[in-house]
C-alpha cells in the first residue's frame, strides 16, 4: 500500500465518524478532513422519528461525538459544504463552495437521500424526516387534535405515526401496498404491523394510492383511489430513500443502486473505500450482494472501511441488525430477508412474537417483538449456520 498523507472522508454520517475514528485507531497519524453537507456536526439519526420528534431534542443531545473530540483526534471538519464531484484520476473532491480537496485515500460515506413523491411536488408544507431540521420543523407543528397524514408505511412512517398518535394527534397512514412492510417482511407480518397501528387509533389506508391533492383554506385534501378523502393539517412523506451518489456520476466509481464494493469495502477505484447506506457489497455470510440501510451496519462499515484503506483485506460479513419502537412494541431484527422467504411465526405472549425466515435450508433472519432473548439466539444460529428447519424446531 502506498503511503497516505491525506485522507478525505465525505459525509456527515455515523459511518463517516466511525471511519475517522477507525483511521486513528488503526494508526493513521496524518491529515484527515471530514466533509459534511449539513451545517451541524454529525448527529444520531434513529431518534429523529421517535424521541427527538416527540421531545424536540436539540442538536447537542444527539451529537455522535462532542465538539472537542474532533480537535482531540486532529480532524479538519468542513461543514455546510456538500461534495459535488470527484476526479479520481487527479484524486480531488470538488466542493459546492468551489474548493477542491486533494486526497491520497478517500472514504465515501454520503448515505442516502429521501425519495420524492411527484403528486406532492407542488404542495407546500410537506415534511420529510431525514435531518434534524426536518424533525424540529415537524415537532413544532405537532399540536394535539390536528390531523397528520403519513404517506408510506415503512418503518420510518410507522414510527412517525406512533409518535404523533401518542402526542394526541389524529393520524392517518396511506400505503400503496396491501399491508405495511410486505416487500421486506411479507404479508403475514405486514398484517401484524397494520393491526398494531389500528389498535392504537391510527387509521390505516392500505392498498390505496393518491389520485389528487388540493390545497384548501381548511387544509390539504388528499383523494385516494377508493374515493376516500382525507383533509390533512400536516403531511409527512415517508416513501423511502435512495443512495446519495449523484456527485459520483462520471467519476469512474462503479455505481449500481449505491457504490459497488468488494468484500472488503473497496470501490472499483484504487485508494477509495465506502461505508454506510451507500454501499452495495457481497456479504459472504449470506452468499449475496446487499445494500443495508441500518445504523449498526453503518457504524461497523465505517470502522471496517478505515482498516481496508490502511491495507486490510478482511471481508466484511456481519449479521445485519436494526430496531424500531412503535407504541409499546420493541421491534428488533437480525439477518437479511425479503417478503418471499419462508416464514414461521410463533407468539410468545400477548404482546410478543418471534418470526423466523428461511430460504432453502438456510436460516436467513429473525424478527422479535418484545422478545430480546430470542433475538440473541437467532443471531447466534445465523452465524453458526443452523438450518432453518432446526431453528423452527427449536422455536416450538
C-alpha positions as a Markdown table, in Angstrom:
| # | Residue | x | y | z |
|---|---|---|---|---|
| 1 | Unk | 0.0 | 0.0 | 0.0 |
| 2 | Unk | 1.3 | 3.4 | -0.9 |
| 3 | Unk | 1.9 | 5.9 | 1.9 |
| 4 | Unk | -1.0 | 8.2 | 2.6 |
| 5 | Unk | -0.5 | 11.8 | 3.7 |
| 6 | Unk | -4.1 | 13.0 | 3.3 |
| 7 | Unk | -7.4 | 11.2 | 3.8 |
| 8 | Unk | -10.8 | 12.8 | 2.9 |
| 9 | Unk | -14.0 | 11.4 | 4.4 |
| 10 | Unk | -17.1 | 12.6 | 2.6 |
| 11 | Unk | -20.3 | 12.6 | 4.6 |
| 12 | Unk | -21.7 | 13.8 | 7.9 |
| 13 | Unk | -22.9 | 10.3 | 8.8 |
| 14 | Unk | -22.3 | 7.8 | 11.6 |
| 15 | Unk | -20.3 | 5.8 | 9.0 |
| 16 | Unk | -18.1 | 8.8 | 8.3 |
| 17 | Unk | -17.4 | 9.5 | 12.0 |
| 18 | Unk | -16.6 | 5.8 | 12.6 |
| 19 | Unk | -14.3 | 5.9 | 9.6 |
| 20 | Unk | -12.4 | 8.8 | 11.1 |
| 21 | Unk | -12.2 | 7.0 | 14.5 |
| 22 | Unk | -11.1 | 3.8 | 12.8 |
| 23 | Unk | -8.3 | 5.5 | 10.9 |
| 24 | Unk | -6.9 | 7.0 | 14.1 |
| 25 | Unk | -7.2 | 3.6 | 16.0 |
| 26 | Unk | -5.5 | 1.9 | 13.0 |
| 27 | Unk | -2.5 | 4.2 | 13.5 |
| 28 | Unk | -3.0 | 6.8 | 10.7 |
| 29 | Unk | -1.4 | 9.9 | 12.1 |
| 30 | Unk | -1.5 | 12.3 | 9.1 |
| 31 | Unk | -4.2 | 14.7 | 7.8 |
| 32 | Unk | -7.9 | 13.8 | 7.8 |
| 33 | Unk | -10.6 | 16.1 | 6.5 |
| 34 | Unk | -14.3 | 15.4 | 7.2 |
| 35 | Unk | -16.7 | 17.0 | 4.7 |
| 36 | Unk | -20.4 | 17.3 | 5.5 |
| 37 | Unk | -23.3 | 18.8 | 3.5 |
| 38 | Unk | -25.0 | 19.8 | 6.7 |
| 39 | Unk | -24.1 | 22.9 | 8.8 |
| 40 | Unk | -24.2 | 20.8 | 12.0 |
| 41 | Unk | -21.6 | 18.4 | 13.5 |
| 42 | Unk | -22.6 | 14.7 | 12.8 |
| 43 | Unk | -25.5 | 13.6 | 14.9 |
| 44 | Unk | -27.5 | 10.4 | 15.6 |
| 45 | Unk | -30.4 | 9.9 | 13.2 |
| 46 | Unk | -32.5 | 7.0 | 14.5 |
| 47 | Unk | -34.2 | 9.2 | 17.2 |
| 48 | Unk | -35.4 | 11.7 | 14.6 |
| 49 | Unk | -38.7 | 9.8 | 14.0 |
| 50 | Unk | -39.1 | 8.9 | 17.7 |
| 51 | Unk | -37.7 | 10.6 | 20.8 |
| 52 | Unk | -36.3 | 13.6 | 19.0 |
| 53 | Unk | -39.6 | 14.2 | 17.3 |
| 54 | Unk | -41.6 | 13.8 | 20.4 |
| 55 | Unk | -39.4 | 15.9 | 22.7 |
| 56 | Unk | -38.0 | 18.4 | 20.1 |
| 57 | Unk | -34.4 | 17.4 | 21.1 |
| 58 | Unk | -31.8 | 19.8 | 20.1 |
| 59 | Unk | -28.5 | 19.1 | 18.3 |
| 60 | Unk | -26.4 | 18.9 | 21.5 |
| 61 | Unk | -28.4 | 16.0 | 22.8 |
| 62 | Unk | -27.9 | 14.0 | 19.5 |
| 63 | Unk | -24.2 | 14.5 | 18.8 |
| 64 | Unk | -22.3 | 11.4 | 17.8 |
| 65 | Unk | -19.1 | 13.0 | 19.3 |
| 66 | Unk | -18.6 | 16.0 | 21.4 |
| 67 | Unk | -17.2 | 19.0 | 19.6 |
| 68 | Unk | -13.8 | 18.7 | 21.4 |
| 69 | Unk | -13.4 | 15.2 | 20.1 |
| 70 | Unk | -12.7 | 16.5 | 16.6 |
| 71 | Unk | -9.8 | 18.5 | 18.0 |
| 72 | Unk | -8.6 | 15.6 | 20.1 |
| 73 | Unk | -8.3 | 13.3 | 17.0 |
| 74 | Unk | -6.9 | 16.2 | 14.9 |
| 75 | Unk | -9.5 | 16.1 | 12.1 |
| 76 | Unk | -10.4 | 19.2 | 10.0 |
| 77 | Unk | -14.2 | 19.5 | 9.7 |
| 78 | Unk | -15.7 | 21.3 | 6.7 |
| 79 | Unk | -19.5 | 21.8 | 7.4 |
| 80 | Unk | -22.1 | 23.0 | 5.0 |
| 81 | Unk | -20.0 | 22.1 | 2.0 |
| 82 | Unk | -21.5 | 19.2 | 0.0 |
| 83 | Unk | -19.3 | 17.3 | -2.4 |
| 84 | Unk | -20.4 | 18.0 | -5.9 |
| 85 | Unk | -17.8 | 16.0 | -7.9 |
| 86 | Unk | -14.9 | 13.5 | -7.9 |
| 87 | Unk | -11.9 | 13.4 | -10.2 |
| 88 | Unk | -10.5 | 10.0 | -9.4 |
| 89 | Unk | -7.5 | 10.4 | -11.8 |
| 90 | Unk | -6.4 | 13.7 | -10.1 |
| 91 | Unk | -7.5 | 12.4 | -6.7 |
| 92 | Unk | -9.5 | 15.5 | -5.9 |
| 93 | Unk | -13.0 | 16.1 | -4.4 |
| 94 | Unk | -14.9 | 19.2 | -5.6 |
| 95 | Unk | -17.0 | 21.0 | -3.1 |
| 96 | Unk | -20.0 | 23.2 | -3.6 |
| 97 | Unk | -18.1 | 26.3 | -2.4 |
| 98 | Unk | -15.6 | 26.0 | -5.3 |
| 99 | Unk | -12.8 | 24.4 | -3.3 |
| 100 | Unk | -11.0 | 21.2 | -4.3 |
| 101 | Unk | -9.6 | 18.8 | -1.8 |
| 102 | Unk | -6.7 | 16.6 | -2.7 |
| 103 | Unk | -6.5 | 13.1 | -1.2 |
| 104 | Unk | -4.4 | 10.0 | -1.1 |
| 105 | Unk | -7.2 | 8.0 | 0.4 |
| 106 | Unk | -10.9 | 8.6 | 0.2 |
| 107 | Unk | -13.9 | 7.3 | 2.2 |
| 108 | Unk | -17.3 | 7.7 | 0.6 |
| 109 | Unk | -20.0 | 7.9 | 3.3 |
| 110 | Unk | -22.7 | 10.2 | 2.0 |
| 111 | Unk | -25.5 | 7.9 | 2.9 |
| 112 | Unk | -28.9 | 8.3 | 1.4 |
| 113 | Unk | -31.5 | 10.9 | 0.5 |
| 114 | Unk | -35.3 | 10.8 | 0.7 |
| 115 | Unk | -37.3 | 9.8 | -2.4 |
| 116 | Unk | -39.8 | 12.3 | -3.6 |
| 117 | Unk | -43.5 | 11.7 | -4.4 |
| 118 | Unk | -44.4 | 13.5 | -7.7 |
| 119 | Unk | -48.1 | 14.1 | -6.6 |
| 120 | Unk | -46.8 | 16.1 | -3.6 |
| 121 | Unk | -44.1 | 18.1 | -5.5 |
| 122 | Unk | -46.1 | 21.3 | -5.6 |
| 123 | Unk | -47.8 | 21.0 | -2.3 |
| 124 | Unk | -46.4 | 23.4 | 0.4 |
| 125 | Unk | -45.6 | 22.3 | 3.9 |
| 126 | Unk | -45.0 | 18.6 | 3.2 |
| 127 | Unk | -42.4 | 17.2 | 5.7 |
| 128 | Unk | -39.8 | 14.6 | 5.3 |
| 129 | Unk | -37.7 | 13.0 | 8.1 |
| 130 | Unk | -34.0 | 12.9 | 7.2 |
| 131 | Unk | -32.4 | 15.8 | 9.0 |
| 132 | Unk | -32.7 | 17.3 | 12.5 |
| 133 | Unk | -34.1 | 20.5 | 10.8 |
| 134 | Unk | -36.9 | 18.3 | 9.3 |
| 135 | Unk | -37.7 | 16.8 | 12.7 |
| 136 | Unk | -37.7 | 20.1 | 14.7 |
| 137 | Unk | -39.8 | 21.7 | 12.0 |
| 138 | Unk | -42.4 | 18.9 | 12.3 |
| 139 | Unk | -42.2 | 18.8 | 16.1 |
| 140 | Unk | -43.2 | 22.5 | 16.2 |
| 141 | Unk | -46.4 | 21.7 | 14.3 |
| 142 | Unk | -47.5 | 18.6 | 16.2 |
| 143 | Unk | -50.4 | 20.0 | 18.2 |
| 144 | Unk | -52.9 | 17.7 | 19.8 |
| 145 | Unk | -56.1 | 17.4 | 17.7 |
| 146 | Unk | -54.5 | 18.2 | 14.4 |
| 147 | Unk | -54.8 | 15.7 | 11.5 |
| 148 | Unk | -51.5 | 14.2 | 10.4 |
| 149 | Unk | -51.4 | 12.1 | 7.2 |
| 150 | Unk | -48.3 | 10.0 | 6.7 |
| 151 | Unk | -47.6 | 8.8 | 3.2 |
| 152 | Unk | -45.8 | 5.5 | 3.3 |
| 153 | Unk | -45.9 | 2.7 | 5.9 |
| 154 | Unk | -42.3 | 1.8 | 6.1 |
| 155 | Unk | -40.5 | 1.7 | 9.5 |
| 156 | Unk | -40.0 | 5.5 | 9.5 |
| 157 | Unk | -43.6 | 6.2 | 8.5 |
| 158 | Unk | -44.9 | 3.9 | 11.2 |
| 159 | Unk | -42.6 | 5.4 | 13.8 |
| 160 | Unk | -43.8 | 8.9 | 13.0 |
| 161 | Unk | -47.4 | 7.7 | 13.1 |
| 162 | Unk | -46.9 | 6.1 | 16.5 |
| 163 | Unk | -45.1 | 9.2 | 17.9 |
| 164 | Unk | -47.7 | 11.7 | 16.7 |
| 165 | Unk | -50.6 | 9.5 | 17.9 |
| 166 | Unk | -49.1 | 9.4 | 21.4 |
| 167 | Unk | -48.8 | 13.2 | 21.3 |
| 168 | Unk | -52.5 | 13.4 | 20.8 |
| 169 | Unk | -52.8 | 14.0 | 17.0 |
| 170 | Unk | -55.4 | 12.4 | 14.7 |
| 171 | Unk | -53.2 | 10.2 | 12.5 |
| 172 | Unk | -53.9 | 8.5 | 9.1 |
| 173 | Unk | -51.4 | 6.4 | 7.1 |
| 174 | Unk | -51.7 | 5.9 | 3.4 |
| 175 | Unk | -49.8 | 2.9 | 1.9 |
| 176 | Unk | -49.9 | 1.7 | -1.7 |
| 177 | Unk | -49.1 | -1.9 | -0.7 |
| 178 | Unk | -51.9 | -4.2 | 0.7 |
| 179 | Unk | -50.2 | -4.1 | 4.2 |
| 180 | Unk | -47.2 | -2.4 | 5.6 |
| 181 | Unk | -43.7 | -3.7 | 5.0 |
| 182 | Unk | -44.9 | -6.5 | 2.8 |
| 183 | Unk | -41.9 | -6.3 | 0.4 |
| 184 | Unk | -39.5 | -6.7 | 3.4 |
| 185 | Unk | -41.3 | -8.9 | 5.8 |
| 186 | Unk | -44.1 | -10.5 | 3.9 |
| 187 | Unk | -47.9 | -10.3 | 4.2 |
| 188 | Unk | -48.4 | -12.1 | 7.5 |
| 189 | Unk | -46.2 | -9.8 | 9.5 |
| 190 | Unk | -47.5 | -6.9 | 7.5 |
| 191 | Unk | -50.9 | -7.6 | 8.9 |
| 192 | Unk | -49.5 | -7.6 | 12.4 |
| 193 | Unk | -48.0 | -4.1 | 11.9 |
| 194 | Unk | -51.2 | -2.8 | 10.3 |
| 195 | Unk | -53.3 | -4.2 | 13.2 |
| 196 | Unk | -50.9 | -2.9 | 15.8 |
| 197 | Unk | -51.2 | 0.7 | 14.5 |
| 198 | Unk | -55.0 | 0.4 | 14.2 |
| 199 | Unk | -55.3 | -0.9 | 17.7 |
| 200 | Unk | -53.7 | 2.3 | 18.9 |
| 201 | Unk | -56.0 | 4.6 | 17.0 |
| 202 | Unk | -54.1 | 5.1 | 13.7 |
| 203 | Unk | -56.3 | 4.9 | 10.7 |
| 204 | Unk | -54.6 | 2.7 | 8.1 |
| 205 | Unk | -55.4 | 3.1 | 4.4 |
| 206 | Unk | -53.5 | 0.2 | 2.8 |
| 207 | Unk | -53.7 | -0.8 | -0.8 |
| 208 | Unk | -54.5 | 2.8 | -1.7 |
| 209 | Unk | -52.9 | 5.4 | -3.9 |
| 210 | Unk | -53.3 | 9.2 | -4.1 |
| 211 | Unk | -55.1 | 10.4 | -7.2 |
| 212 | Unk | -55.2 | 14.1 | -6.5 |
| 213 | Unk | -54.1 | 16.7 | -3.9 |
| 214 | Unk | -55.9 | 20.0 | -3.4 |
| 215 | Unk | -54.7 | 22.8 | -1.1 |
| 216 | Unk | -57.7 | 24.5 | 0.6 |
| 217 | Unk | -58.2 | 27.1 | 3.2 |
| 218 | Unk | -59.0 | 24.3 | 5.7 |
| 219 | Unk | -56.1 | 22.1 | 4.9 |
| 220 | Unk | -54.8 | 19.8 | 2.2 |
| 221 | Unk | -57.3 | 17.4 | 0.7 |
| 222 | Unk | -55.9 | 14.1 | -0.5 |
| 223 | Unk | -58.2 | 12.0 | -2.7 |
| 224 | Unk | -57.5 | 8.3 | -2.6 |
| 225 | Unk | -58.3 | 5.8 | -5.4 |
| 226 | Unk | -61.1 | 4.2 | -3.5 |
| 227 | Unk | -63.0 | 7.5 | -3.2 |
| 228 | Unk | -61.8 | 8.3 | 0.4 |
| 229 | Unk | -60.9 | 11.9 | 1.1 |
| 230 | Unk | -58.5 | 13.0 | 3.8 |
| 231 | Unk | -58.3 | 16.6 | 4.9 |
| 232 | Unk | -54.8 | 17.0 | 6.4 |
| 233 | Unk | -53.4 | 19.7 | 8.6 |
| 234 | Unk | -49.9 | 18.2 | 8.2 |
| 235 | Unk | -48.4 | 15.7 | 5.7 |
| 236 | Unk | -45.3 | 13.6 | 6.2 |
| 237 | Unk | -43.9 | 11.8 | 3.1 |
| 238 | Unk | -42.0 | 8.6 | 4.0 |
| 239 | Unk | -41.7 | 6.7 | 0.8 |
| 240 | Unk | -38.1 | 5.5 | 1.2 |
| 241 | Unk | -34.6 | 6.6 | 0.4 |
| 242 | Unk | -32.0 | 6.2 | -2.3 |
| 243 | Unk | -28.2 | 6.3 | -2.2 |
| 244 | Unk | -26.7 | 9.8 | -2.4 |
| 245 | Unk | -24.5 | 9.1 | -5.4 |
| 246 | Unk | -25.3 | 12.0 | -7.7 |
| 247 | Unk | -21.9 | 13.6 | -7.0 |
| 248 | Unk | -20.1 | 10.5 | -8.2 |
| 249 | Unk | -21.6 | 10.3 | -11.7 |
| 250 | Unk | -18.9 | 10.2 | -14.3 |
| 251 | Unk | -16.1 | 9.7 | -11.7 |
| 252 | Unk | -15.2 | 6.1 | -12.6 |
| 253 | Unk | -16.5 | 4.8 | -9.3 |
| 254 | Unk | -18.8 | 1.9 | -10.3 |
| 255 | Unk | -22.5 | 2.7 | -9.3 |
| 256 | Unk | -25.5 | 0.3 | -9.2 |
| 257 | Unk | -28.1 | 1.3 | -6.6 |
| 258 | Unk | -25.2 | 2.5 | -4.5 |
| 259 | Unk | -21.5 | 2.3 | -4.6 |
| 260 | Unk | -20.3 | -1.1 | -5.8 |
| 261 | Unk | -17.7 | -2.5 | -3.4 |
| 262 | Unk | -15.8 | -5.8 | -3.0 |
| 263 | Unk | -16.0 | -7.9 | 0.2 |
| 264 | Unk | -13.6 | -5.6 | 2.0 |
| 265 | Unk | -15.4 | -2.4 | 1.0 |
| 266 | Unk | -13.0 | -1.3 | -1.7 |
| 267 | Unk | -14.6 | 0.5 | -4.6 |
| 268 | Unk | -13.7 | 0.0 | -8.3 |
| 269 | Unk | -11.1 | 2.8 | -8.0 |
| 270 | Unk | -7.9 | 2.3 | -6.1 |
| 271 | Unk | -7.5 | 4.3 | -2.9 |
| 272 | Unk | -11.3 | 4.7 | -2.4 |
| 273 | Unk | -13.4 | 2.8 | 0.0 |
| 274 | Unk | -17.1 | 3.3 | 1.1 |
| 275 | Unk | -19.2 | 2.8 | 4.1 |
| 276 | Unk | -22.9 | 3.1 | 5.2 |
| 277 | Unk | -26.2 | 3.2 | 3.4 |
| 278 | Unk | -24.5 | 4.0 | 0.1 |
| 279 | Unk | -22.5 | 0.6 | -0.1 |
| 280 | Unk | -23.5 | -2.4 | -2.2 |
| 281 | Unk | -21.2 | -5.3 | -1.4 |
| 282 | Unk | -21.1 | -9.1 | -1.4 |
| 283 | Unk | -21.7 | -10.4 | 2.2 |
| 284 | Unk | -20.2 | -13.9 | 2.1 |
| 285 | Unk | -22.2 | -15.0 | 5.2 |
| 286 | Unk | -25.4 | -14.7 | 3.2 |
| 287 | Unk | -23.9 | -15.5 | -0.2 |
| 288 | Unk | -25.4 | -12.5 | -1.9 |
| 289 | Unk | -24.8 | -8.8 | -2.7 |
| 290 | Unk | -26.7 | -6.4 | -0.5 |
| 291 | Unk | -27.1 | -2.8 | 0.5 |
| 292 | Unk | -28.2 | -2.2 | 4.1 |
| 293 | Unk | -29.8 | 1.0 | 5.4 |
| 294 | Unk | -29.2 | 0.3 | 9.1 |
| 295 | Unk | -27.4 | 2.2 | 11.9 |
| 296 | Unk | -25.3 | -0.6 | 13.2 |
| 297 | Unk | -24.2 | -1.6 | 9.7 |
| 298 | Unk | -23.0 | 2.0 | 9.1 |
| 299 | Unk | -21.1 | 2.0 | 12.4 |
| 300 | Unk | -19.3 | -1.3 | 11.6 |
| 301 | Unk | -18.7 | -0.4 | 8.0 |
| 302 | Unk | -17.1 | 2.9 | 8.9 |
| 303 | Unk | -14.6 | 1.1 | 11.1 |
| 304 | Unk | -14.0 | -1.7 | 8.6 |
| 305 | Unk | -13.6 | 0.7 | 5.6 |
| 306 | Unk | -10.9 | 2.5 | 7.6 |
| 307 | Unk | -9.0 | -0.7 | 8.2 |
| 308 | Unk | -9.2 | -1.6 | 4.5 |
| 309 | Unk | -7.9 | 1.8 | 3.5 |
| 310 | Unk | -5.0 | 1.2 | 5.7 |
| 311 | Unk | -4.2 | -2.0 | 3.9 |
| 312 | Unk | -6.5 | -4.6 | 5.4 |
| 313 | Unk | -8.2 | -7.2 | 3.3 |
| 314 | Unk | -10.6 | -8.9 | 5.7 |
| 315 | Unk | -14.1 | -9.5 | 4.3 |
| 316 | Unk | -17.0 | -7.6 | 5.9 |
| 317 | Unk | -19.6 | -10.2 | 6.6 |
| 318 | Unk | -21.9 | -9.3 | 9.5 |
| 319 | Unk | -25.4 | -10.3 | 10.5 |
| 320 | Unk | -27.4 | -7.0 | 9.9 |
| 321 | Unk | -29.4 | -5.7 | 12.8 |
| 322 | Unk | -32.0 | -3.0 | 13.3 |
| 323 | Unk | -34.6 | -1.9 | 15.7 |
| 324 | Unk | -37.9 | 0.1 | 15.7 |
| 325 | Unk | -40.1 | 1.4 | 18.5 |
| 326 | Unk | -43.8 | 1.7 | 17.8 |
| 327 | Unk | -46.1 | 2.4 | 20.8 |
| 328 | Unk | -45.2 | -0.4 | 23.4 |
| 329 | Unk | -43.7 | -2.7 | 20.7 |
| 330 | Unk | -39.9 | -3.1 | 20.8 |
| 331 | Unk | -39.2 | -4.4 | 17.4 |
| 332 | Unk | -35.7 | -6.0 | 16.7 |
| 333 | Unk | -34.5 | -7.7 | 13.6 |
| 334 | Unk | -31.4 | -9.7 | 12.6 |
| 335 | Unk | -30.5 | -11.1 | 9.2 |
| 336 | Unk | -31.3 | -10.2 | 5.6 |
| 337 | Unk | -34.6 | -11.3 | 4.2 |
| 338 | Unk | -37.4 | -10.4 | 1.8 |
| 339 | Unk | -41.1 | -10.9 | 1.7 |
| 340 | Unk | -40.8 | -14.2 | -0.4 |
| 341 | Unk | -38.8 | -16.1 | 2.2 |
| 342 | Unk | -40.3 | -19.0 | 4.1 |
| 343 | Unk | -41.8 | -17.8 | 7.4 |
| 344 | Unk | -42.6 | -19.3 | 10.8 |
| 345 | Unk | -44.3 | -17.0 | 13.3 |
| 346 | Unk | -44.6 | -18.0 | 17.0 |
| 347 | Unk | -46.4 | -15.9 | 19.6 |
| 348 | Unk | -44.6 | -15.9 | 22.8 |
| 349 | Unk | -47.1 | -13.8 | 24.7 |
| 350 | Unk | -50.0 | -11.4 | 24.4 |
| 351 | Unk | -47.7 | -8.6 | 23.1 |
| 352 | Unk | -44.7 | -10.5 | 21.8 |
| 353 | Unk | -43.8 | -12.7 | 18.9 |
| 354 | Unk | -40.8 | -14.3 | 17.2 |
| 355 | Unk | -40.7 | -14.8 | 13.4 |
| 356 | Unk | -38.0 | -16.9 | 11.6 |
| 357 | Unk | -37.2 | -16.5 | 7.9 |
| 358 | Unk | -35.7 | -19.3 | 5.8 |
| 359 | Unk | -34.6 | -19.8 | 2.2 |
| 360 | Unk | -34.0 | -23.4 | 1.3 |
| 361 | Unk | -32.3 | -24.9 | 4.3 |
| 362 | Unk | -30.8 | -21.7 | 5.4 |
| 363 | Unk | -31.9 | -19.6 | 8.4 |
| 364 | Unk | -31.9 | -16.0 | 7.0 |
| 365 | Unk | -33.3 | -13.8 | 9.7 |
| 366 | Unk | -35.5 | -13.3 | 12.7 |
| 367 | Unk | -37.9 | -10.6 | 13.8 |
| 368 | Unk | -38.5 | -10.4 | 17.5 |
| 369 | Unk | -41.2 | -8.1 | 19.1 |
| 370 | Unk | -40.8 | -7.7 | 22.8 |
| 371 | Unk | -38.6 | -10.8 | 22.8 |
| 372 | Unk | -35.0 | -9.7 | 23.1 |
| 373 | Unk | -33.6 | -13.0 | 24.4 |
| 374 | Unk | -34.8 | -14.9 | 21.3 |
| 375 | Unk | -33.0 | -12.3 | 19.1 |
| 376 | Unk | -29.7 | -13.2 | 20.6 |
| 377 | Unk | -30.3 | -16.9 | 19.9 |
| 378 | Unk | -31.3 | -16.2 | 16.3 |
| 379 | Unk | -28.2 | -14.2 | 15.6 |
| 380 | Unk | -26.1 | -17.0 | 17.1 |
| 381 | Unk | -27.8 | -19.5 | 14.9 |
| 382 | Unk | -27.3 | -17.5 | 11.7 |
| 383 | Unk | -23.6 | -17.1 | 12.5 |
| 384 | Unk | -23.3 | -20.8 | 13.2 |
| 385 | Unk | -25.1 | -21.9 | 10.1 |
| 386 | Unk | -28.0 | -23.6 | 11.9 |
| 387 | Unk | -30.6 | -24.7 | 9.3 |
| 388 | Unk | -34.0 | -23.0 | 9.1 |
| 389 | Unk | -35.7 | -26.3 | 9.9 |
| 390 | Unk | -33.7 | -26.9 | 13.0 |
| 391 | Unk | -34.3 | -23.3 | 14.2 |
| 392 | Unk | -38.0 | -23.7 | 13.6 |
| 393 | Unk | -38.0 | -27.0 | 15.6 |
| 394 | Unk | -36.2 | -25.3 | 18.5 |
| 395 | Unk | -38.7 | -22.5 | 18.4 |
| 396 | Unk | -41.5 | -25.0 | 19.1 |
